[in-house]
Amino acid sequence: MKITLDDFDQKILQILSQNSRLSYAEIGRLISLSQSATKERVMNLVDNGIIRQFSVEIDHQKLGYDLKVLISMKFKNDDFRKFTADLEKFPEVLNCKRVTGEYCLITECILRDSFHLENLIDRLIPYGIPTTSIQLSEINRQKI
């Protein structure tokens, strides 16, 4: 079921995607709605599954993880299922995307340094063929 959002809902989503810690009163002031109307709209967005979670963005560099890497994986036979079942063994993996094309899966990983990357690659090889790309910078973060 497709849900249509009005301008207020669109603005609320944009504001929350930038800072999910704002109070209903603060959001309401930014979009010219009362606190109660804003809260009701946010709750409706949650109830309808538009907002799935409120999250925290972690500055991994401040924690010593200076390397962000995309690792594309090729698998044979049932190795994809084995890897996804063992995913908890790879805390470096922030997220995985199952994709079409040459690779089966693309992972986004955070690592301390090149030695950590080498260790991760060694641990991935039993599952498939990893191809790495080191992220140099993040140019565009899409926000609604």
C-alpha positions in Angstrom: 0.0 0.0 0.0 1.4 3.3 -1.1 1.1 6.2 1.4 0.9 9.8 0.2 2.5 12.4 2.4 1.7 16.1 2.6 4.2 18.9 2.9 4.2 18.8 6.7 5.0 15.1 6.7 7.7 15.6 4.2 9.2 18.4 6.3 9.0 16.3 9.4 10.9 13.4 7.7 13.5 15.8 6.5 14.1 17.3 9.9 14.1 13.9 11.7 16.6 12.5 9.2 19.0 15.3 10.1 18.4 15.2 13.8 16.1 12.6 15.3 16.6 14.0 18.9 14.6 17.1 18.3 11.5 17.5 20.5 8.0 17.7 19.0 7.9 21.3 20.1 11.2 22.1 18.2 10.0 20.3 15.1 6.6 22.1 15.3 8.3 25.5 15.5 10.4 24.7 12.4 7.3 23.8 10.4 4.7 26.1 12.0 2.6 23.3 13.7 1.7 22.9 17.4 3.6 20.4 19.5 0.5 18.1 19.7 -0.1 18.2 16.0 3.5 17.4 15.3 3.6 14.5 17.8 0.4 13.1 16.2 2.0 13.3 12.7 5.2 11.6 13.9 3.2 8.9 15.6 1.2 8.3 12.4 4.5 8.1 10.4 5.7 5.5 12.8 2.4 3.6 12.9 2.3 3.5 9.1 5.8 2.1 8.9 7.2 5.2 7.2 9.6 5.8 10.1 11.0 2.4 11.0 13.4 3.5 13.7 15.1 6.4 15.3 18.9 5.9 15.3 22.2 7.3 16.2 25.0 8.2 13.7 28.3 7.2 15.2 31.6 9.0 14.3 33.7 5.9 13.8 36.8 7.9 13.2 36.7 9.2 16.8 36.7 5.6 17.9 39.8 4.8 15.9 38.2 3.4 12.7 39.8 5.5 10.1 39.2 3.2 7.1 35.8 2.8 5.3 35.7 0.0 2.7 33.2 -1.4 0.3 33.7 -5.1 -0.2 31.9 -6.8 -3.1 31.5 -10.6 -2.7 31.1 -13.4 -5.3 29.9 -16.7 -4.0 29.6 -20.2 -5.3 26.9 -22.7 -4.5 25.5 -22.3 -1.0 28.3 -20.1 0.3 26.1 -17.0 0.3 23.8 -18.6 2.8 26.7 -19.7 4.9 28.1 -16.1 4.9 24.8 -14.5 5.9 24.3 -17.0 8.6 27.8 -16.2 10.0 27.5 -12.4 9.6 27.7 -11.8 13.4 31.3 -13.0 13.1 32.1 -9.8 11.2 31.5 -6.8 13.5 33.3 -4.6 11.0 30.4 -4.9 8.5 28.0 -2.0 8.9 25.5 -3.2 6.3 25.1 -5.6 3.4 23.2 -5.2 0.2 22.2 -8.1 -1.9 22.6 -7.0 -5.5 22.3 -8.2 -9.1 25.2 -8.3 -11.5 28.7 -9.6 -11.2 28.6 -9.6 -7.4 26.1 -11.1 -5.1 26.6 -8.9 -2.1 28.1 -5.5 -1.3 29.2 -4.8 2.2 30.1 -1.5 3.8 32.8 -2.0 6.5 34.7 0.2 9.0 38.2 -0.7 9.9 41.1 0.7 12.0 43.8 0.4 9.3 45.2 -1.7 6.4 46.2 -4.5 8.7 42.6 -4.8 9.9 41.5 -4.8 6.3 43.9 -7.6 5.5 42.6 -9.6 8.5 39.0 -9.1 7.4 39.8 -10.2 3.8 41.5 -13.3 5.1 38.4 -14.1 7.2 36.1 -13.5 4.1 38.0 -15.7 1.6 36.6 -19.0 2.9 33.1 -17.8 2.0 33.8 -16.3 -1.5 35.8 -13.9 -3.5 36.1 -10.4 -2.0 36.9 -7.3 -4.1 37.7 -4.2 -2.0 37.3 -0.5 -2.7 38.6 2.0 -0.2 36.3 4.9 0.4 38.2 8.2 0.1 35.4 10.5 0.9 31.6 10.8 1.1 30.4 13.3 -1.5 26.6 13.3 -1.2 24.5 12.1 1.7 20.9 11.8 0.5 18.4 13.1 2.9 14.6 13.2 2.2 
